[in-house]
Amino acid sequence: MNAEQDEHWKKTSRLMMIMMALWFFFGYVIHAFVTPLNGIKIFGFPLGFYMAAQGSLIVFVAMLFWFAKAQDKIDREAGVAEDD
């Protein structure tokens, strides 16, 4: 690999690790604290229930869009982007 490809791979790997850390946090860590979070109410629902039922899913969808945009930027900088 040349230096440009190596840099592209480093940026892509870093983005993937960030996304996996966020996924782990919102997929597991938040749900590990459901009982304490249930003391907080949002629209009459316990926060722990809300995070399990809706909150994590909303975050996952937002993460997908953010990841696609960030990866496209990395690809365009390296000159390997897919043309629209």
C-alpha positions in Angstrom: 0.0 0.0 0.0 1.2 3.5 -0.7 1.0 6.4 1.8 -2.3 7.7 0.4 -4.0 4.3 0.7 -2.6 3.8 4.2 -4.0 7.2 5.3 -7.4 6.3 3.8 -7.4 3.0 5.7 -6.4 4.7 9.0 -9.2 7.2 8.7 -11.7 4.5 7.8 -10.6 2.3 10.6 -10.8 5.2 13.1 -14.4 6.1 12.0 -15.4 2.4 12.3 -14.0 2.2 15.8 -15.9 5.3 16.8 -19.1 4.0 15.4 -18.6 0.6 17.1 -18.0 2.3 20.5 -21.1 4.4 20.1 -23.1 1.3 19.0 -21.8 -0.6 22.1 -22.7 2.3 24.4 -26.2 2.8 23.1 -26.8 -0.9 22.6 -25.5 -2.3 25.9 -24.3 0.3 28.4 -27.5 2.4 28.4 -29.6 -0.8 28.9 -27.4 -1.9 31.8 -28.7 1.1 33.7 -32.4 0.7 33.0 -33.4 0.4 36.6 -31.9 3.7 37.7 -33.0 5.4 34.5 -36.6 4.3 35.2 -36.8 6.9 38.0 -36.8 9.6 35.3 -40.1 10.1 33.4 -40.5 11.4 29.9 -44.0 11.9 28.6 -45.1 9.6 31.4 -42.8 6.7 30.4 -39.8 5.7 32.4 -36.6 6.8 30.7 -35.1 3.2 30.8 -38.1 1.9 28.9 -38.0 4.8 26.4 -34.3 4.2 25.7 -34.9 0.5 25.2 -38.0 1.0 23.0 -37.2 4.1 21.0 -34.1 6.0 22.0 -31.5 3.5 20.9 -33.2 2.9 17.6 -33.3 6.7 16.9 -29.6 7.0 17.7 -28.7 4.0 15.5 -30.5 5.5 12.5 -28.8 8.9 13.1 -25.5 7.0 13.3 -26.1 5.4 9.9 -26.6 8.7 8.2 -23.6 10.2 10.0 -21.4 7.3 9.1 -22.4 7.4 5.4 -21.6 11.1 5.2 -18.3 10.8 7.1 -17.2 7.8 5.0 -18.1 9.6 1.8 -16.0 12.6 2.9 -13.0 10.2 3.6 -13.5 8.5 0.2 -13.6 11.8 -1.7 -10.5 13.1 0.0 -8.7 9.9 -1.1 -10.2 10.0 -4.6 -12.0 6.7 -4.3 -15.6 8.0 -3.9 -18.4 6.5 -5.9 -19.8 9.0 -8.4 -23.5 10.0 -8.0 
